[in-house]
């Protein structure tokens, strides 16, 4: 049976999850921006090394990407982590909204 107390307990748990999710998202965002900076700096460095050679622009980009593949992988992993953290935060917010709606319904039915 759903009671106001059980809903309140669930909201307390969800509140803690929101805080944890926010902290994780902050650290994931930091890691993403660090990875993005590392990648962009490595790409620029790689392109500068190749700028003295006569190559097509696409070839220079390809060589630079190959030279910075580890940073590219780290950037993509960090981006995926941020997306997952945002999705988790949205999921928790949705659960909070549902719990609040249920709480309102339970209180209304108790007043009848």
MILUM-137167 format. One record per residue: residue number from 0; x, y, z of N, C-alpha, C in turn. Coordinates in Angstrom, 3 decimals. Example, Ala and Ser with C-alpha at 12.3 -4.5 7.8 and 13.67 -1.06 7.14 Angstrom:
<sites>
+-----+----------+----------+----------+----------+----------+----------+----------+----------+----------+
:   i :    neast :   nnorth :      nup :   caeast :  canorth :     caup :    ceast :   cnorth :      cup :
+-----+----------+----------+----------+----------+----------+----------+----------+----------+----------+
:   0 :   13.190 :   -5.690 :    7.800 :   12.300 :   -4.500 :    7.800 :   13.200 :   -3.300 :    7.800 :
:   1 :   12.850 :   -2.250 :    7.080 :   13.670 :   -1.060 :    7.140 :   12.900 :    0.030 :    7.870 :
+-----+----------+----------+----------+----------+----------+----------+----------+----------+----------+
</sites>
This chain:
<sites>
+-----+----------+----------+----------+----------+----------+----------+----------+----------+----------+
:   i :    neast :   nnorth :      nup :   caeast :  canorth :     caup :    ceast :   cnorth :      cup :
+-----+----------+----------+----------+----------+----------+----------+----------+----------+----------+
:   0 :    0.842 :   -1.184 :    0.000 :    0.000 :    0.000 :    0.000 :    0.886 :    1.245 :    0.000 :
:   1 :    0.476 :    2.213 :   -0.760 :    1.219 :    3.464 :   -0.841 :    0.703 :    4.416 :    0.224 :
:   2 :    1.634 :    4.889 :    1.045 :    1.278 :    5.825 :    2.101 :    2.064 :    7.120 :    1.913 :
:   3 :    1.599 :    8.190 :    2.536 :    2.378 :    9.433 :    2.454 :    3.797 :    9.260 :    2.989 :
:   4 :    3.953 :    8.435 :    4.014 :    5.280 :    8.197 :    4.585 :    6.184 :    7.472 :    3.594 :
:   5 :    5.653 :    6.479 :    2.871 :    6.485 :    5.754 :    1.900 :    6.871 :    6.661 :    0.739 :
:   6 :    5.970 :    7.548 :    0.367 :    6.284 :    8.498 :   -0.701 :    7.353 :    9.476 :   -0.225 :
:   7 :    7.222 :    9.936 :    1.011 :    8.224 :   10.847 :    1.565 :    9.587 :   10.164 :    1.623 :
:   8 :    9.609 :    8.899 :    2.040 :   10.878 :    8.156 :    2.081 :   11.486 :    8.045 :    0.686 :
:   9 :   10.631 :    7.764 :   -0.293 :   11.116 :    7.647 :   -1.688 :   11.663 :    8.981 :   -2.183 :
:  10 :   10.998 :   10.077 :   -1.835 :   11.477 :   11.395 :   -2.249 :   12.820 :   11.741 :   -1.600 :
:  11 :   13.021 :   11.322 :   -0.373 :   14.306 :   11.544 :    0.304 :   15.414 :   10.775 :   -0.422 :
:  12 :   15.117 :    9.527 :   -0.767 :   16.091 :    8.711 :   -1.505 :   16.396 :    9.340 :   -2.863 :
:  13 :   15.354 :    9.787 :   -3.550 :   15.549 :   10.411 :   -4.862 :   16.322 :   11.717 :   -4.746 :
:  14 :   16.098 :   12.438 :   -3.671 :   16.847 :   13.679 :   -3.451 :   18.343 :   13.395 :   -3.348 :
:  15 :   18.688 :   12.334 :   -2.637 :   20.097 :   11.942 :   -2.531 :   20.639 :   11.518 :   -3.896 :
:  16 :   19.815 :   10.799 :   -4.666 :   20.237 :   10.385 :   -6.004 :   20.449 :   11.586 :   -6.910 :
:  17 :   19.601 :   12.601 :   -6.777 :   19.768 :   13.819 :   -7.581 :   21.109 :   14.474 :   -7.248 :
:  18 :   21.426 :   14.568 :   -5.962 :   22.703 :   15.167 :   -5.556 :   23.884 :   14.373 :   -6.111 :
:  19 :   23.821 :   13.056 :   -5.985 :   24.904 :   12.215 :   -6.489 :   25.019 :   12.325 :   -8.009 :
:  20 :   23.887 :   12.340 :   -8.669 :   23.867 :   12.454 :  -10.121 :   24.469 :   13.781 :  -10.563 :
:  21 :   24.145 :   14.839 :   -9.849 :   24.683 :   16.161 :  -10.176 :   26.201 :   16.190 :   -9.998 :
:  22 :   26.680 :   15.613 :   -8.913 :   28.129 :   15.567 :   -8.679 :   28.832 :   14.759 :   -9.761 :
:  23 :   28.242 :   13.632 :  -10.146 :   28.832 :   12.814 :  -11.198 :   28.831 :   13.563 :  -12.523 :
:  24 :   27.737 :   14.251 :  -12.805 :   27.653 :   15.018 :  -14.052 :   28.698 :   16.119 :  -14.079 :
:  25 :   28.916 :   16.782 :  -12.955 :   29.951 :   17.823 :  -12.895 :   31.327 :   17.243 :  -13.193 :
:  26 :   31.657 :   16.114 :  -12.591 :   32.967 :   15.516 :  -12.837 :   33.081 :   15.005 :  -14.265 :
:  27 :   31.974 :   14.494 :  -14.823 :   31.988 :   14.033 :  -16.210 :   32.166 :   15.206 :  -17.171 :
:  28 :   31.502 :   16.323 :  -16.873 :   31.666 :   17.521 :  -17.707 :   33.113 :   18.006 :  -17.657 :
:  29 :   33.709 :   18.005 :  -16.480 :   35.102 :   18.413 :  -16.343 :   36.007 :   17.498 :  -17.171 :
:  30 :   35.802 :   16.198 :  -17.057 :   36.621 :   15.241 :  -17.812 :   36.421 :   15.429 :  -19.315 :
:  31 :   35.194 :   15.708 :  -19.719 :   34.909 :   15.932 :  -21.138 :   35.668 :   17.152 :  -21.652 :
:  32 :   35.586 :   18.248 :  -20.936 :   36.253 :   19.466 :  -21.403 :   37.774 :   19.333 :  -21.371 :
:  33 :   38.286 :   18.584 :  -20.413 :   39.727 :   18.322 :  -20.388 :   40.131 :   17.486 :  -21.597 :
:  34 :   39.347 :   16.439 :  -21.881 :   39.642 :   15.581 :  -23.032 :   39.524 :   16.364 :  -24.339 :
:  35 :   38.532 :   17.233 :  -24.414 :   38.346 :   18.037 :  -25.626 :   39.526 :   18.978 :  -25.823 :
:  36 :   39.982 :   19.604 :  -24.759 :   41.137 :   20.496 :  -24.845 :   42.381 :   19.728 :  -25.257 :
:  37 :   42.613 :   18.582 :  -24.631 :   43.781 :   17.758 :  -24.985 :   43.740 :   17.361 :  -26.452 :
:  38 :   42.572 :   16.961 :  -26.915 :   42.413 :   16.544 :  -28.308 :   42.674 :   17.705 :  -29.265 :
:  39 :   42.074 :   18.840 :  -28.992 :   42.245 :   19.988 :  -29.882 :   43.690 :   20.457 :  -29.914 :
:  40 :   44.362 :   20.449 :  -28.761 :   45.778 :   20.842 :  -28.735 :   46.644 :   19.852 :  -29.509 :
:  41 :   46.365 :   18.571 :  -29.352 :   47.140 :   17.557 :  -30.078 :   46.887 :   17.657 :  -31.579 :
:  42 :   45.632 :   17.903 :  -31.969 :   45.322 :   18.075 :  -33.393 :   46.071 :   19.274 :  -33.962 :
:  43 :   46.060 :   20.375 :  -33.253 :   46.760 :   21.578 :  -33.723 :   48.255 :   21.310 :  -33.841 :
:  44 :   48.797 :   20.646 :  -32.850 :   50.228 :   20.315 :  -32.872 :   50.549 :   19.415 :  -34.072 :
:  45 :   49.719 :   18.432 :  -34.300 :   49.935 :   17.509 :  -35.420 :   49.818 :   18.223 :  -36.766 :
:  46 :   48.841 :   19.107 :  -36.884 :   48.689 :   19.851 :  -38.141 :   49.873 :   20.773 :  -38.373 :
:  47 :   50.376 :   21.368 :  -37.309 :   51.529 :   22.270 :  -37.451 :   52.765 :   21.510 :  -37.918 :
:  48 :   52.935 :   20.291 :  -37.439 :   54.085 :   19.489 :  -37.871 :   54.003 :   19.178 :  -39.357 :
:  49 :   52.789 :   19.033 :  -39.868 :   52.602 :   18.660 :  -41.269 :   52.442 :   19.864 :  -42.194 :
:  50 :   52.418 :   21.068 :  -41.644 :   52.126 :   22.242 :  -42.471 :   53.240 :   22.582 :  -43.457 :
:  51 :   54.436 :   22.064 :  -43.233 :   55.535 :   22.373 :  -44.157 :   55.503 :   21.487 :  -45.393 :
:  52 :   54.748 :   20.400 :  -45.338 :   54.673 :   19.486 :  -46.476 :   53.522 :   19.881 :  -47.398 :
:  53 :   53.684 :   19.570 :  -48.670 :   52.615 :   19.844 :  -49.639 :   51.629 :   18.684 :  -49.604 :
:  54 :   50.493 :   18.913 :  -48.974 :   49.466 :   17.883 :  -48.844 :   48.103 :   18.532 :  -48.999 :
:  55 :   47.146 :   17.708 :  -49.351 :   45.772 :   18.187 :  -49.372 :   45.307 :   18.422 :  -47.934 :
:  56 :   44.356 :   19.314 :  -47.796 :   43.833 :   19.621 :  -46.463 :   43.281 :   18.365 :  -45.794 :
:  57 :   42.566 :   17.551 :  -46.538 :   41.996 :   16.326 :  -45.976 :   43.085 :   15.373 :  -45.506 :
:  58 :   44.190 :   15.288 :  -46.261 :   45.297 :   14.425 :  -45.846 :   45.908 :   14.915 :  -44.540 :
:  59 :   46.069 :   16.223 :  -44.418 :   46.610 :   16.785 :  -43.179 :   45.684 :   16.455 :  -42.018 :
:  60 :   44.370 :   16.608 :  -42.236 :   43.395 :   16.283 :  -41.180 :   43.474 :   14.802 :  -40.796 :
:  61 :   43.588 :   13.942 :  -41.799 :   43.658 :   12.505 :  -41.527 :   44.914 :   12.148 :  -40.742 :
:  62 :   46.047 :   12.689 :  -41.142 :   47.292 :   12.415 :  -40.417 :   47.224 :   12.961 :  -38.990 :
:  63 :   46.642 :   14.135 :  -38.845 :   46.522 :   14.717 :  -37.508 :   45.610 :   13.868 :  -36.626 :
:  64 :   44.529 :   13.355 :  -37.213 :   43.625 :   12.493 :  -36.446 :   44.325 :   11.205 :  -36.026 :
:  65 :   45.084 :   10.628 :  -36.932 :   45.826 :    9.412 :  -36.584 :   46.859 :    9.684 :  -35.491 :
:  66 :   47.479 :   10.839 :  -35.558 :   48.487 :   11.179 :  -34.553 :   47.856 :   11.442 :  -33.186 :
:  67 :   46.601 :   11.833 :  -33.178 :   45.946 :   12.148 :  -31.906 :   44.792 :   11.190 :  -31.605 :
:  68 :   44.927 :    9.963 :  -32.049 :   43.822 :    9.017 :  -31.889 :   43.503 :    8.695 :  -30.438 :
:  69 :   44.489 :    8.667 :  -29.579 :   44.214 :    8.373 :  -28.163 :   43.374 :    9.490 :  -27.541 :
:  70 :   43.715 :   10.742 :  -27.860 :   42.937 :   11.861 :  -27.349 :   41.523 :   11.854 :  -27.944 :
:  71 :   41.416 :   11.451 :  -29.207 :   40.102 :   11.370 :  -29.861 :   39.232 :   10.315 :  -29.177 :
:  72 :   39.833 :    9.172 :  -28.859 :   39.083 :    8.125 :  -28.160 :   38.651 :    8.606 :  -26.776 :
:  73 :   39.569 :    9.267 :  -26.061 :   39.246 :    9.773 :  -24.726 :   38.125 :   10.806 :  -24.797 :
:  74 :   38.168 :   11.648 :  -25.826 :   37.127 :   12.655 :  -26.000 :   35.773 :   11.992 :  -26.233 :
:  75 :   35.726 :   11.000 :  -27.085 :   34.456 :   10.316 :  -27.360 :   33.934 :    9.572 :  -26.147 :
:  76 :   34.823 :    8.964 :  -25.375 :   34.395 :    8.275 :  -24.151 :   33.849 :    9.281 :  -23.136 :
:  77 :   34.521 :   10.418 :  -23.002 :   34.059 :   11.451 :  -22.070 :   32.702 :   12.002 :  -22.501 :
:  78 :   32.528 :   12.183 :  -23.799 :   31.246 :   12.675 :  -24.310 :   30.126 :   11.675 :  -24.030 :
:  79 :   30.413 :   10.391 :  -24.214 :   29.411 :    9.365 :  -23.935 :   29.060 :    9.336 :  -22.445 :
:  80 :   30.045 :    9.538 :  -21.591 :   29.800 :    9.561 :  -20.149 :   28.908 :   10.734 :  -19.773 :
:  81 :   29.170 :   11.897 :  -20.366 :   28.349 :   13.075 :  -20.089 :   26.909 :   12.833 :  -20.543 :
:  82 :   26.733 :   12.269 :  -21.725 :   25.380 :   11.989 :  -22.223 :   24.651 :   11.020 :  -21.306 :
:  83 :   25.353 :    9.996 :  -20.839 :   24.730 :    9.021 :  -19.930 :   24.372 :    9.680 :  -18.598 :
:  84 :   25.251 :   10.536 :  -18.100 :   24.976 :   11.219 :  -16.833 :   23.774 :   12.147 :  -16.964 :
:  85 :   23.673 :   12.842 :  -18.094 :   22.516 :   13.721 :  -18.314 :   21.229 :   12.900 :  -18.393 :
:  86 :   21.280 :   11.766 :  -19.077 :   20.101 :   10.899 :  -19.183 :   19.695 :   10.383 :  -17.809 :
:  87 :   20.670 :   10.034 :  -16.987 :   20.379 :    9.548 :  -15.639 :   19.746 :   10.650 :  -14.798 :
:  88 :   20.260 :   11.871 :  -14.913 :   19.686 :   12.989 :  -14.167 :   18.240 :   13.231 :  -14.597 :
:  89 :   17.975 :   13.130 :  -15.875 :   16.611 :   13.293 :  -16.373 :   15.707 :   12.193 :  -15.849 :
:  90 :   16.212 :   10.967 :  -15.815 :   15.438 :    9.832 :  -15.294 :   15.068 :   10.068 :  -13.834 :
:  91 :   16.018 :   10.540 :  -13.049 :   15.754 :   10.768 :  -11.629 :   14.736 :   11.894 :  -11.452 :
:  92 :   14.881 :   12.959 :  -12.230 :   13.909 :   14.062 :  -12.142 :   12.499 :   13.571 :  -12.485 :
:  93 :   12.400 :   12.700 :  -13.470 :   11.099 :   12.140 :  -13.843 :   10.525 :   11.320 :  -12.693 :
:  94 :   11.370 :   10.534 :  -12.030 :   10.902 :    9.743 :  -10.886 :   10.420 :   10.648 :   -9.755 :
:  95 :   11.121 :   11.767 :   -9.552 :   10.696 :   12.720 :   -8.518 :    9.321 :   13.274 :   -8.869 :
:  96 :    9.124 :   13.654 :  -10.114 :    7.830 :   14.188 :  -10.550 :    6.715 :   13.157 :  -10.360 :
:  97 :    7.010 :   11.912 :  -10.708 :    6.013 :   10.845 :  -10.539 :    5.688 :   10.647 :   -9.061 :
:  98 :    6.711 :   10.621 :   -8.217 :    6.489 :   10.434 :   -6.780 :    5.661 :   11.580 :   -6.209 :
:  99 :    5.943 :   12.797 :   -6.664 :    5.152 :   13.939 :   -6.190 :    3.689 :   13.810 :   -6.620 :
: 100 :    3.466 :   13.381 :   -7.847 :    2.091 :   13.203 :   -8.340 :    1.363 :   12.132 :   -7.550 :
: 101 :    2.043 :   11.036 :   -7.289 :    1.435 :    9.965 :   -6.496 :    1.129 :   10.466 :   -5.099 :
: 102 :    2.056 :   11.230 :   -4.533 :    1.844 :   11.784 :   -3.197 :    0.622 :   12.681 :   -3.136 :
: 103 :    0.466 :   13.501 :   -4.147 :   -0.708 :   14.375 :   -4.212 :   -1.986 :   13.555 :   -4.300 :
: 104 :   -1.965 :   12.503 :   -5.118 :   -3.147 :   11.638 :   -5.258 :   -3.473 :   10.924 :   -3.958 :
: 105 :   -2.450 :   10.428 :   -3.275 :   -2.667 :    9.711 :   -2.019 :   -3.236 :   10.658 :   -0.977 :
: 106 :   -2.673 :   11.848 :   -0.874 :   -3.183 :   12.811 :    0.111 :   -4.630 :   13.180 :   -0.189 :
: 107 :   -4.930 :   13.367 :   -1.472 :   -6.295 :   13.709 :   -1.851 :   -7.261 :   12.582 :   -1.511 :
: 108 :   -6.848 :   11.346 :   -1.734 :   -7.733 :   10.216 :   -1.431 :   -7.899 :   10.017 :    0.075 :
: 109 :   -6.877 :   10.379 :    0.858 :   -7.000 :   10.281 :    2.321 :   -7.943 :   11.332 :    2.888 :
: 110 :   -8.053 :   12.453 :    2.200 :   -8.926 :   13.527 :    2.676 :  -10.402 :   13.226 :    2.400 :
: 111 :  -10.635 :   12.316 :    1.467 :  -12.028 :   11.982 :    1.098 :  -12.666 :   11.133 :    2.137 :
+-----+----------+----------+----------+----------+----------+----------+----------+----------+----------+
</sites>
